[in-house]
Amino acid sequence: MSDAPVVPQLKAPLRRMAALRAAWKPILLNWLLPGAGYWLIGEKRRAQVLAAVWAVFLIIGYFQLAGGAEGGVRGGIYVPQTEPFAWMPTLGAVATLGVGPVYGLFAWAFGGAGTEPVRNLTQEYGATYLMVAGLMNWLVCFDLFDRITGRWVWRLPKDEREALAEAAKQAGKDS
């Protein structure tokens, strides 16, 4: 027998279909309305902060895009391209798609037919704000998956994992 202390173990993260079944609803809800996924899993403060930051980025992006639309000229938001070798705007569109269904409104208002380039620097700033809001929401979807399935714990340093396991063990004794 070794003299090493027995460290309580954390439960293993969910895998495969169990992980997908547990995570798909909060992730979809978060994509539709950023912050709603965190709210659903009980992290209300994190949900409020995300929703506020996301809304600020959308508002700034809207005003930048609208301010750059001189004389009703459209263009500015990235929309997918169907031409060969036109993959950069499509990557921008995928990033911006992270804002959820709001992307459709912005594409309708500022995207044109998908052939118009970003018209001026003001619209480029607006498109960048929307893209950052979309990328942030995609990252939050990945974080939600990790939190729901229990994988985030395994990304912590060993001493922090052991402290969490000890706290869980103490909470189990108290109840």
C-alpha positions in Angstrom: 0.0 0.0 0.0 1.2 3.5 -0.7 1.1 6.3 1.7 -0.3 8.7 -0.9 -3.5 10.4 0.1 -6.7 9.1 -1.7 -7.9 11.9 -3.9 -11.7 11.9 -4.6 -12.5 11.5 -8.3 -14.7 13.7 -10.4 -17.2 11.9 -12.5 -16.2 11.3 -16.1 -17.4 13.6 -18.8 -20.2 12.6 -21.1 -19.2 11.0 -24.4 -20.6 10.5 -27.9 -24.5 10.4 -28.1 -25.0 11.1 -24.4 -23.0 14.3 -24.8 -25.0 15.3 -27.9 -28.3 14.6 -26.3 -27.4 16.6 -23.2 -26.0 19.6 -25.1 -28.0 20.2 -28.3 -30.9 22.2 -26.8 -28.8 24.7 -24.9 -26.4 25.2 -27.8 -29.3 25.7 -30.3 -31.0 28.1 -27.9 -27.7 30.0 -27.4 -27.2 30.3 -31.2 -30.8 31.7 -31.5 -30.4 34.1 -28.6 -26.9 34.5 -27.3 -26.8 34.0 -23.5 -29.9 31.8 -23.4 -27.9 28.6 -23.3 -26.0 29.8 -20.2 -29.3 30.8 -18.7 -30.8 27.4 -19.4 -28.0 25.6 -17.5 -28.2 28.0 -14.6 -25.3 30.3 -15.2 -27.5 33.5 -15.2 -24.7 36.1 -14.6 -22.6 34.7 -17.4 -25.7 34.8 -19.6 -26.4 38.4 -18.8 -22.8 39.5 -19.5 -22.8 37.6 -22.8 -26.1 39.0 -23.9 -25.0 42.6 -23.0 -21.7 42.4 -24.8 -23.3 40.7 -27.8 -26.0 43.4 -28.0 -23.4 46.2 -27.8 -21.4 44.7 -30.7 -24.6 44.3 -32.8 -25.7 47.9 -32.1 -22.2 49.3 -32.9 -22.1 47.2 -36.1 -25.5 48.3 -37.2 -24.7 52.0 -36.8 -21.3 51.6 -38.6 -23.0 49.7 -41.5 -25.9 52.2 -41.7 -23.6 55.2 -41.4 -21.5 53.9 -44.3 -24.4 53.3 -46.6 -24.3 56.6 -48.4 -27.2 57.2 -50.7 -28.8 53.9 -49.9 -25.8 52.0 -51.3 -25.8 48.5 -49.9 -22.9 46.2 -49.2 -20.9 45.7 -46.1 -21.9 42.4 -44.5 -20.3 39.3 -45.7 -22.6 36.9 -47.6 -21.6 33.5 -49.0 -20.1 33.6 -52.5 -20.8 30.9 -55.1 -17.9 32.0 -57.5 -14.9 29.7 -57.6 -12.0 30.9 -55.4 -14.2 33.4 -53.6 -13.7 31.8 -50.2 -12.7 34.7 -48.1 -16.1 36.4 -48.0 -17.7 33.0 -47.4 -15.4 32.5 -44.3 -16.6 36.0 -43.1 -20.2 34.9 -43.7 -19.7 31.8 -41.6 -18.1 33.8 -38.8 -21.0 36.4 -39.0 -23.6 33.6 -39.1 -22.7 33.0 -35.4 -24.9 36.0 -34.5 -27.9 33.7 -35.2 -31.1 34.6 -37.0 -30.2 38.3 -36.8 -27.7 37.6 -39.5 -30.6 37.3 -42.0 -31.8 40.7 -41.1 -28.4 42.3 -41.5 -27.7 40.4 -44.8 -31.1 41.7 -46.1 -30.5 45.2 -45.0 -26.8 45.6 -45.8 -25.7 42.5 -47.8 -27.1 43.2 -51.2 -27.0 40.3 -53.6 -23.7 39.0 -52.3 -21.7 40.4 -55.2 -21.1 43.9 -53.8 -17.8 44.5 -51.9 -17.5 46.3 -48.6 -18.0 49.9 -49.8 -16.0 51.9 -47.4 -14.0 51.8 -44.2 -17.0 52.6 -42.0 -18.9 49.6 -43.4 -15.8 47.5 -42.9 -15.8 48.4 -39.2 -19.4 47.5 -39.0 -18.9 44.1 -40.7 -16.0 43.4 -38.3 -18.1 44.2 -35.2 -20.8 41.7 -36.5 -18.1 39.1 -37.3 -16.6 39.4 -33.8 -20.1 39.0 -32.3 -20.6 35.9 -34.4 -17.2 34.4 -33.5 -17.8 35.1 -29.8 -21.1 33.3 -30.0 -19.5 30.3 -31.8 -16.9 30.1 -29.0 -19.6 30.3 -26.4 -21.4 27.3 -28.1 -18.1 25.3 -27.7 -17.8 26.4 -24.1 -21.4 25.4 -23.4 -20.8 22.0 -24.9 -17.8 21.6 -22.5 -19.7 22.8 -19.5 -22.8 20.6 -20.1 -20.8 17.5 -20.8 -18.4 18.0 -17.9 -15.3 18.4 -20.0 -14.3 21.8 -18.8 -13.2 20.3 -15.5 -10.6 18.2 -17.2 -9.0 21.3 -18.8 -8.1 22.7 -15.3 -4.7 22.1 -13.7 -4.5 18.9 -11.6 -4.5 20.8 -8.2 -7.7 22.7 -9.1 -9.4 19.5 -10.2 -8.5 17.9 -6.9 -9.8 20.9 -5.0 -13.1 20.7 -6.9 -13.4 16.9 -6.2 -12.7 17.5 -2.5 -15.4 20.2 -2.4 -17.8 17.9 -4.1 -17.0 15.2 -1.6 -17.6 17.6 1.3 -20.8 18.8 -0.2 -21.9 15.1 -0.5 -21.2 14.6 3.2 -23.1 17.7 4.3 -26.3 16.8 2.5 
